[in-house]
Amino acid sequence: MKFAPARRGITVLFGAVARPLQEGWSNPMSAGKIAVLCPNLGLDRIGSLGSLAPGTVMRFRSILVSAGGKGLNLVRAAGALGADACVVGFLGGWIGRLVAELAGQERLRVQPFWIEAETRVNTIVVEDSGRVTVFNEEGPRLDASLAPGLLDLLESNLAESALVVAIGSLPPGLPSTLYVDCVGLARSRGLPIIVDAAREALVAVLATEPDILAPNVFEAEGALGRASAELVTDDPAELRERSLAAARELARAVRLAAIVKAGAAGAAVAMRGGSWFVPAPSAVTIRNPIGAGDAFVAGLATGLLRGWPIERAVRLAVAAGSASVETLQPGAVERGRVEELERAVVPLAIE
């Protein structure tokens, strides 16, 4: 590594920090798409109002209805960045059909595993002050026997894929080992995998040594046994220290890198060769932070598909996440804005 002169234990990182991650992987990264496993897709209803007042009757000033769930947000952002991505997940009932129709209108590639139970609805309340409140449904309760079929559907997409992403919560009833099996499937095909999971699914996958982990700081701390309230925002300085500590611990359980998203602060990266922090650019206007983490993973996967080293791919990821908060629809980034923000991202090496 090469560093600028240090002050207060932090140095500006300007040299390459790692070889391109695709070295040693059997499939050429630029030759395929991103295959996304997201079991818990949903319908997002994003309502805008002046100020939320619990205990009263309120009316939204406007409503945006969008195909949602972390996997669809990822596909939306990846497409804006020029990458080809397809998400596999459960859809059911008339809500599921609406999600599929909305995704089709946006030309988002989705391969549903159709079920009878209704797909979940998530309500996002955006106030004029910038405060956001989210009401997420758990998702339909499913039988564990559906998991192998979902993985079979994912496998049918892998022939033309160069990278796999497993992302999002699991609907009730599915085994917590679903992403463990997904890692095994990707590995059997010689494909790298990024896992962005939480709770029991994240704990279970740690034993498999996935290539890259990319949870947020609250999810990471929960998997490491530390109590952590999942807040939409928090103090940036505190989040930087907490995300670095979590990334260093998680790095022991991955093959390549542990990346811990720290919201508005940026993201921490840890590999066996060291750790660093990538601050988010400050020149953004926050409109809706929901989905920024999904756009982050889209940027990371897109950078790796381009053959970039991890340091540059994470810069693109941070820029994509930052661009997403400026849009009302999760993951609806503009490529030009992402590239503009990427130029403002300066990684910091931590001594």
Disulfide bonds with the S-S distance in Angstrom:
none
